């Protein structure tokens, strides 16, 4: 019998499962915003590159800045809307700091491909732009969830305590119905 059907309090396995489910939801939301940001980034990159004649990396930096602004709105009001909203100035400062590091990673890959290896056809530029975005995304996910959109410790403690109490209250009720 599992703990739910036996009426015993939720065990460590269910706590681990709950944390895993929360992480999975966070990754999915991050991916949804990031996917939309990726499209914005690539569309602006190709539009600026072909409409203005700017150099590849300059067009990429402009596209990345536009995508950063788009992503902040998506992360703040969708992915991490339940996170600490205190200290918006600090949050925005950290977001911009980590976004700039991501910008350097993303455009560093494109710069190396374009100027280091001479791979600058439109297809090659898009491939290395996409690769740079992928590498920078791993950094951004870690930094945003760790430093920018921090979890409210009190909320987690309250949710955990409520789950424990709900399980404890449900067990005597279940036993009373059996008797």
N, C-alpha and C positions, 0 to 999 in steps of 0.2 A: 504494500500500500504506500502511496505517496503521502507527504505531509498534509496536503489539502484534504484528502479523503479521510485521514485518520484523526483529524482535528487537532494535531499537535502544532505548536507554533512554527512559523516559517523558519527554516534552518539556513545555514550559511550558503547552501547551494542556491536557494531562491534569492538571496541577497546578491550573489555573484551574477545570477541570471538577470536580475533587475538592472544591475549596473551595466551588464553587457547590452541589454535591450536599449538602455538610455544612450550608450555610446553608439550603438548601431543607428538609432534615430538621429543622433547628432551628426554622424558621418553622412547620412542620407540628406539631411537638410543642408549641410555644408556643401555636399556635392551638387545639390540642386542650384544653390546660389552660385557656386563656383562654375557650374556648367553654363549658366546664363552669362556669368562674367567672362567666361572663355569665349563665348560667341561674340559678346560686345568687344572684347579685346581683339579677336581676329578680324572682325568686320571693320573696326576703326583702323586697325593696322593696315589692312589692304586698301581701304578707302584713302587714308592719308598717303600711303606709299604711292598709289597710282594717280591720285588726283593732284598731289602737290609736287611730286618729284623729290621729296626729301630723302635723305639717305636712310637706309634700312633701319639702323639702330635708333635714329631720331624718331622715325615714324613709329617704331615699336615702343619707345618711351612714352610718347603721346598716348598711344593706345592703352598702355599699361596704366597710366594715370587716370584715364577715363574709366577703365575697368575697376580700379581701386575705389573710386568714388561710388560706382554702381554697387560694388560688393559690400562696402560699408553699410549702405542702407539695407541691403538684403540680410547681412549678418545681424545687424542690430535689431531689425524689426521682424525677422523670420527665424533664422537659425538660433540666435542667442537672445530672443526676446524675454526669456524667463531669467536671465542672468542679472547680476548686480547692475543697477542703473545709476548708482551713486558715482560721483566723480567723472562726469562725462568728459571734462577737459583732459583728465588723465587717460581715460579710455581712448579718446581720439588721438592723443599724442602717441600712446603706445601702438595703436593701430597703424598710424602713419609711419612710425619708426620701423615696425616689422614689415610693413608694406614696402618701404624703401629698400630694405634688405632683400625682400622677395623680388623687387624690381631689378636690383643689381644681379641677383642670381639668374633671373629670367633673361635679361638682356645681355648678361655676360656670356651665356651659352650662344646666343645669336651673334654677338660680337666675335667670339672665337671662331664660329663657323664661317662668318662673312669675311672677316679680315685676316684671320689666322690660316684658314684653309681655302679661301676664295670661293666658297659655296654661297653664291648670291643670286641664283635664279629665283623666280617667284616661288616655285615649288620647294626648293631647298630652304628659302627663308621661312616659309610657313612651317615646314617640318621642324626646323630648329627653334623657331618661335614656340611651337607647340611643345617640344621637348623641354625648353626652358621653363614654360608655364608649369609643366608637370613636376619638375624638380622643385620649383619655387612653391608650388601648392603644398607639398609635403611639409616644407618649413613653415608655411603660413598656418596650416591646420594646427600644428603643434604649438606655435607661438600664440596664435589667437586664443586657443582654448586654455592655454596655460597662463598667459599674462594679461590679455586684453579683456576677454569676456569671461571673467572668473565666476565660478560657481559660488552661490551664497551658501556658506557652511551651515548657517542656521536652518535654511530651508531643507537641506539634506538631512540634518539631524531630526527636524520635526517630521519629515516624511518617513524616516526610518522608525521613529518612535511611534508614529501613528500606525504603521504597518504592524509593528510588534504588538501594540495594544489591540488592534483589530483582530489579530490572530488569537490573542489571549482571551478576548471577549467572546469570540466565535466558538472557541473550544467548550466553555461551560454551557453555552446555549445548545450546541450540538449534543452534548451529553444529556442535557435536560430533556431534549426532544426524544432521545432514545429511551429514557426511563419512563 
